[in-house]
Amino acid sequence: MRTGIRALALAGTIGIVAGVAFAAPAVAAETDGSNCWGVVSAQAARSDGGLGSHASSFDEPRLGIGNVARLFGVDGPGGLGSLLASIDGNDATHC
């Protein structure tokens, strides 16, 4: 189970990095974003069966959602949720 979650997380990260160059400017303008992270993560959990572990559960430090949003140049967790929904290939996620 842990290996599957890691593989899914790695695939998602690769998809994000590959898609950001093309999708980020358009996605950032589409949302006012205040709750897109919660909406998209709930939709993904229902359709895919889970999301993985919280950043605080790892031994080594992680960036966290707000810092990852800044890394990709979107407006907070809501902007990140909108971005991920637009590039994750899952028709069940949208915001």
Number of C-alpha atoms within 10 A of each C-alpha: 6 9 8 10 14 13 12 14 15 12 12 15 14 11 15 19 11 12 16 17 10 11 15 21 14 12 20 19 12 12 17 13 19 14 16 24 22 14 17 22 18 16 20 20 13 13 13 11 10 13 14 13 12 10 13 11 9 9 7 7 9 13 11 12 17 15 13 15 19 14 11 19 15 22 19 20 22 25 29 27 28 27 30 28 24 20 20 18 10 14 11 13 23 19 21
